[in-house]
Amino acid sequence: MQLNNPETIKNIFLKSVRTAGREAQIEIFGAFSSGTSVSWSENKLEDSLVSESCGVGLRIIKAGRMGFSYTNNFDESALDYMIASAIKHSEFLNPDKHFAFAAPLPINVGLDIFDAGFGSKSVNSKIELLKNMEAEAMTDKRIKSVLRADYSESDGHTFIINSNGISLSSRGTVFSYGISCVASENGETQTGGEYSVKRKLNELDFLSITEEAVKNAVGLLGARGIKTGGYAAVLNQNVGCEFLGLIASSFSAFSVQKNISLLKDRKKQKIFSDILNICDDGTLAGGIATSSFDDEGTPTQKTPLIANGVLENYLYDIYTAGIDASVSTGNAARGYSGVPEPAPSNIFILPGSITFETLLKEMDKGIYITETMGMHNADPVSGEFSVGINGFMVENGEIKYPVHGVTIAGNIMDLFNNIAGLADDLKFYANSGSPSILINNLSVAGN
């Protein structure tokens, strides 16, 4: 049985209807993905993997109760067991009036992006590509090794069919490349890297990404310490995305309703700098998370989250929207082995209207932060962070010298409230985007 076929999903749906009875509501979510990943490290192949995954998730609503089960085995006996498990599961739950499935609405199928470049090159050619990028990086004699170079490509199919008449499918590709280099000079060693994620293979500029990684590594040579204190700071786009990622889950209505969101009970309140605007856009052209519909079958949309510092909206799936007497924003996210929860799609900070150079001049004196270390240890529930950074000292609006041995600490709510400027250089890293950001005051621990 081939899962990446609408007929397969339809047959599983009809089998579920026959077993559960006409009084039950049925939803089948199918996911099929295949991909290749290659890793190269210090002049040798580190890893090479060709993978394939598929499965279906079944949700049943019967007498106001919802049951769920899934399988990646499509034998008749396995499907029978999945259906029986979902029915049995529903019997143990209390009725909930907010359980519901998506209704058919117009969708824009032109949003789905599949690139025929997927699978067009052999694994050996991908290995050769990474080997060549390592050689390119080391044309700069200060680069002593490539810690790691990674290439991956994936092709994903999603299928949804339910009792309300929805029958949808989409297909999309994602390609990524990243490289990390070690630079050394006069007994000093520094590391730096760069990566990019795109929906089409020809949008990945391997050479420019490699050159940027080399620049990031060698640019840190000659780094100095700085004194502890409060500094103005400019965050580059990657660092901006990392801080946006720290608060992104707080926009989920699921997090709000579970009381694990920094933004609970703050809707329509001014909580950030009045120049800050944040948007979630599942329809963004070329976006990594762009799709014609979410993982329940609701059309995706553009949702303003922060408008001039004011919290305007949360992100909803159907269930959380029902609890808040709202409507789904098309942000349901899931795999076949789990139930939907609302999550960001393409989330980004809107850019300003000035150049990066002008932003530095507005700061005049401070730190330009290009990298953080340890952001995964920051707490998204409290918003507290304490992370190491790499960057540069800025004096008279110009970059002067690299700095190291520096830690910054604070709370994401205060950080976003202290935004004093935004450049016009919006850049995306995977599904998050940010311009360069000027922060008025940041607590820095140095010498």
C-alpha positions in Angstrom: 0.0 0.0 0.0 1.5 3.3 -1.1 0.7 6.1 1.4 1.7 9.0 -0.9 -1.5 8.3 -2.9 -4.9 10.1 -2.2 -6.7 6.8 -2.9 -4.9 5.1 0.0 -6.0 7.8 2.4 -9.6 7.7 1.1 -9.7 3.9 1.6 -8.5 4.2 5.2 -11.1 6.9 5.8 -13.9 4.7 4.4 -12.7 1.8 6.4 -12.8 4.0 9.6 -16.3 5.2 8.8 -17.6 1.6 8.3 -16.1 0.5 11.6 -16.9 3.6 13.8 -20.4 4.1 12.4 -22.1 6.9 10.6 -22.7 8.8 13.8 -19.0 9.2 14.3 -16.9 12.0 12.8 -13.7 10.9 11.2 -10.4 12.6 10.3 -7.4 11.0 8.6 -4.1 12.8 8.6 -1.4 11.2 6.4 2.2 12.2 6.1 4.9 10.8 3.8 8.5 12.2 3.7 11.7 11.2 2.1 15.1 12.9 2.3 18.9 12.8 2.1 21.4 14.3 4.5 25.2 14.4 4.2 27.7 15.6 6.8 31.4 16.3 6.1 33.9 17.0 8.8 37.7 17.7 8.8 38.4 16.2 5.4 36.3 13.2 5.7 32.7 12.0 5.3 31.0 12.1 8.7 27.6 10.7 7.9 25.3 10.0 5.0 21.6 9.1 5.4 18.8 8.4 3.0 15.5 8.2 4.9 11.8 7.6 4.4 8.9 8.0 6.8 5.2 7.5 6.5 2.2 7.1 8.7 -1.4 8.0 9.3 -3.2 9.5 12.4 -6.8 8.9 13.0 -9.1 11.1 15.1 -12.6 10.1 15.9 -15.3 12.2 17.6 -18.2 10.1 18.9 -20.8 11.4 21.4 -18.7 14.5 21.9 -15.6 12.5 22.9 -12.4 12.4 20.8 -10.2 9.4 20.4 -6.8 9.2 18.6 -4.5 6.5 17.3 -1.9 6.2 14.6 0.1 3.6 12.6 2.9 3.3 10.2 1.9 -0.2 9.3 -0.7 -0.4 6.5 -1.7 -4.1 6.7 -5.4 -4.6 7.2 -4.9 -5.9 10.7 -2.8 -2.9 11.7 -5.4 -0.5 10.4 -8.2 -2.4 12.2 -6.2 -2.1 15.4 -5.7 1.7 14.9 -9.4 2.2 14.4 -10.4 0.1 17.4 -7.8 1.9 19.5 -9.1 5.3 18.6 -12.7 4.2 19.4 -11.6 2.8 22.7 -9.6 5.8 23.5 -12.6 8.1 23.0 -14.7 6.1 25.5 -12.4 7.1 28.4 -12.5 10.8 27.7 -15.1 13.3 28.9 -17.3 15.0 26.2 -16.0 18.4 25.1 -18.0 20.7 22.9 -14.9 22.2 21.5 -13.8 19.1 19.7 -14.3 19.7 16.0 -12.8 19.1 12.5 -12.2 21.7 9.8 -14.9 22.6 7.3 -14.1 23.0 3.6 -12.9 26.5 2.7 -11.2 27.9 -0.4 -7.5 27.4 -0.4 -4.6 28.8 -2.5 -2.9 25.7 -3.9 -0.3 28.0 -5.6 1.3 28.4 -2.2 2.7 24.9 -2.1 6.3 24.6 -3.3 7.8 21.5 -4.8 11.1 21.7 -6.6 12.0 19.0 -9.1 15.6 19.5 -8.0 14.9 17.2 -5.1 16.7 13.9 -5.7 18.2 15.1 -9.0 21.8 14.7 -7.7 23.4 11.5 -6.4 24.6 11.1 -2.8 28.2 11.0 -4.2 27.7 14.3 -5.9 26.5 15.9 -2.7 29.5 14.5 -0.8 31.7 16.0 -3.5 29.9 19.4 -3.1 30.7 19.5 0.6 34.3 18.5 -0.1 34.6 21.3 -2.6 33.1 23.8 -0.1 35.7 22.7 2.5 38.5 23.4 -0.1 36.9 26.7 -0.9 36.9 27.7 2.8 40.5 26.8 3.2 41.7 29.0 0.4 41.9 31.5 3.3 45.0 30.4 5.0 43.7 31.4 8.4 41.0 28.7 8.1 42.6 25.6 9.6 39.7 23.2 9.3 36.0 22.8 8.6 34.4 21.5 11.8 31.3 20.5 9.9 29.5 21.0 6.6 26.0 19.7 6.2 23.6 19.4 3.3 20.0 18.1 3.5 17.0 17.9 1.3 13.5 16.6 2.0 10.2 16.1 0.2 7.1 15.9 2.2 3.5 15.0 1.3 0.5 15.8 3.6 -3.0 14.4 3.1 -6.2 15.3 5.1 -9.7 13.8 4.7 -12.6 14.3 7.1 -16.3 13.8 7.6 -17.0 17.4 6.8 -16.0 16.9 3.2 -12.4 18.0 3.3 -10.1 16.1 1.0 -6.8 17.9 0.6 -3.2 17.1 -0.3 0.0 19.1 -0.6 3.6 18.5 -1.4 6.7 20.6 -0.6 10.5 20.5 -0.6 13.1 22.0 1.7 16.9 22.3 1.1 19.5 23.4 3.6 23.3 23.9 3.7 25.5 25.0 6.6 29.2 25.1 7.3 31.3 25.9 10.4 35.0 26.8 10.2 38.0 27.1 12.5 40.2 30.1 12.1 43.6 30.4 13.7 46.3 33.1 13.7 49.1 34.0 16.2 48.2 31.2 18.5 44.5 32.3 18.7 41.6 30.1 17.5 38.1 31.2 16.7 35.1 29.4 15.1 32.4 30.8 12.9 29.7 29.5 10.6 26.7 30.2 8.5 23.6 28.3 7.2 20.6 28.8 5.0 17.3 26.9 4.4 15.3 27.3 1.2 12.4 25.7 -0.6 14.2 25.4 -3.9 17.7 24.0 -4.6 18.8 26.8 -6.9 18.1 29.3 -4.1 20.9 27.9 -2.0 24.1 29.9 -2.9 26.7 27.5 -1.5 29.6 29.7 -2.3 28.3 32.8 -0.7 27.2 30.9 2.4 30.8 29.4 2.7 32.3 32.8 2.2 30.1 34.3 5.0 31.1 31.4 7.3 34.8 32.2 6.6 34.2 35.9 7.2 32.5 35.1 10.5 35.4 32.9 11.7 38.3 35.1 10.7 36.5 38.3 11.8 36.7 37.2 15.4 40.5 36.8 15.4 42.1 39.4 17.7 39.1 39.5 20.0 39.4 41.4 23.3 37.6 41.4 26.6 35.4 44.2 27.7 34.3 45.6 31.1 31.1 44.5 32.8 28.3 47.0 32.5 25.2 48.2 30.7 25.7 48.6 26.9 23.7 49.6 23.9 23.7 46.7 21.5 22.8 45.8 17.9 21.7 42.3 17.3 22.3 40.8 13.8 19.5 39.0 12.0 20.5 35.6 13.2 20.6 36.7 16.9 17.3 38.5 16.4 15.7 35.3 15.2 17.1 33.4 18.2 15.4 35.9 20.6 12.2 35.8 18.6 12.4 32.0 18.9 12.5 32.4 22.7 9.1 34.1 22.8 7.5 32.4 19.7 5.7 29.6 21.6 4.1 32.2 23.9 1.9 33.3 21.0 0.3 29.9 20.8 -3.2 29.8 22.3 -2.3 26.3 23.6 0.5 27.8 25.7 -1.8 30.7 26.9 -4.6 28.3 27.9 -2.1 26.0 29.7 -0.7 29.1 31.6 2.8 28.6 30.2 2.9 31.7 28.1 4.5 35.0 28.9 1.7 36.7 27.1 -1.3 35.3 29.0 -3.9 37.9 29.7 -2.0 40.6 27.8 -4.1 40.8 24.6 -4.7 44.3 23.4 -2.1 45.6 25.9 1.1 47.5 25.0 3.9 45.2 26.1 6.8 46.0 23.8 8.5 49.0 22.1 6.1 50.9 20.0 8.3 50.4 16.9 8.1 46.6 17.2 5.8 44.7 14.8 5.7 40.9 14.7 3.7 38.9 12.1 3.0 35.2 11.4 2.4 34.5 7.8 1.6 31.0 6.5 1.1 32.4 3.0 4.5 34.1 2.8 6.0 33.6 -0.7 8.8 31.1 -0.5 8.5 30.7 3.3 9.9 27.5 4.8 6.6 27.0 6.6 4.3 28.3 3.8 1.5 26.0 2.8 -2.0 26.2 1.3 -3.5 24.7 4.5 -2.5 23.8 8.0 -2.4 20.4 9.6 -6.2 20.3 10.1 -7.1 21.6 6.6 -7.8 25.2 7.6 -6.4 27.7 5.0 -3.3 29.5 6.1 -3.3 33.2 6.6 -1.3 36.3 7.6 -1.8 37.1 11.3 -0.4 40.3 13.0 0.8 39.4 16.5 2.4 42.6 17.7 1.4 45.9 16.2 3.4 49.0 17.4 4.1 47.1 20.6 0.6 46.0 21.3 -0.3 42.3 21.5 -3.0 41.9 18.8 -3.6 38.1 18.4 -2.7 34.6 19.5 -2.3 31.7 17.2 -5.1 29.2 17.1 -6.0 25.8 15.9 -9.7 24.7 15.9 -9.8 23.4 19.5 -8.1 26.3 21.1 -10.2 28.8 19.1 -13.3 27.1 20.3 -12.3 27.6 23.9 -11.7 31.3 23.3 -14.8 31.8 21.1 -12.5 32.7 18.3 -11.6 31.1 14.9 -8.6 29.1 13.8 -5.8 31.2 12.4 -4.6 28.3 10.3 -1.7 27.4 12.6 -2.5 23.8 13.5 0.8 21.8 13.5 1.3 18.1 14.0 2.9 14.9 12.8 0.9 11.8 12.1 1.7 10.4 15.6 0.3 13.4 17.5 -2.8 15.6 17.7 -2.7 19.2 16.5 -1.5 22.2 18.5 -1.2 25.8 17.3 2.3 26.8 16.4 4.0 29.6 14.4 4.4 29.2 10.7 6.7 31.9 9.2 7.1 34.3 12.1 9.1 37.5 11.7 9.9 40.9 13.0 9.0 43.6 10.4 12.0 45.6 9.2 12.5 49.3 9.7 13.4 51.8 7.0 17.1 52.6 7.8 20.2 50.8 6.7 22.4 48.7 9.0 25.1 51.3 8.8 22.7 54.0 9.9 21.6 51.8 12.8 25.2 51.5 14.0 25.6 55.3 13.8 22.4 55.7 15.8 23.9 53.4 18.5 27.2 55.3 18.3 28.9 53.2 21.0 28.1 49.7 22.1 28.3 46.0 21.0 27.4 44.5 17.7 26.3 40.9 18.6 26.7 38.3 15.8 26.4 35.0 17.7 25.0 33.6 20.9 26.1 30.4 22.7 23.7 28.6 25.0 20.3 30.0 23.9 18.8 26.5 24.2 19.2 27.0 28.0 17.0 30.1 28.1 13.6 29.7 29.7 10.6 30.4 27.3 8.2 30.3 30.2 9.9 32.9 32.3 11.7 34.7 29.4 14.9 34.7 31.4 18.2 34.3 29.4 21.9 34.3 30.2 24.0 33.5 27.1 27.5 33.8 25.8 28.0 36.0 22.8 30.5 36.8 20.1 30.6 40.2 18.4 32.3 43.5 17.9 32.9 46.7 19.8 31.4 49.7 18.0 32.7 53.3 18.6 31.6 56.4 16.8 29.1 54.3 14.8 31.9 52.1 13.4 32.9 48.5 14.0 36.3 48.6 15.8 37.4 45.2 17.1 36.0 41.8 18.0 35.1 40.9 21.6 35.0 37.5 23.5 34.5 36.2 27.0 31.2 38.1 27.2 27.9 37.1 28.6 24.6 38.9 28.3 21.6 38.4 30.6 18.1 39.6 31.0 14.4 38.9 30.2 13.0 38.8 26.7 10.1 41.1 27.7 12.5 43.8 28.7 14.7 43.2 25.7 11.8 43.7 23.3 10.6 46.7 25.3 14.0 48.3 24.9 14.1 48.2 21.1 15.2 51.6 19.8 15.8 50.9 16.1 15.2 48.4 13.3 17.2 48.2 10.1 15.8 47.4 6.6 17.7 44.2 6.3 15.1 41.5 7.1 16.6 38.0 6.8 15.1 34.6 7.4 16.8 31.6 9.1 14.4 28.7 8.5 10.9 29.9 9.4 12.0 32.8 11.6 12.9 36.3 10.3 14.4 39.4 11.8 16.2 42.6 10.7 19.2 44.0 12.7 17.9 45.4 16.0 19.1 48.2 18.2 18.6 47.6 21.9 18.9 50.6 24.2 20.4 48.9 27.2 21.7 45.3 27.8 23.3 43.9 30.9 26.8 42.6 29.9 29.2 40.6 32.0 32.8 40.9 30.8 36.1 41.4 32.7 
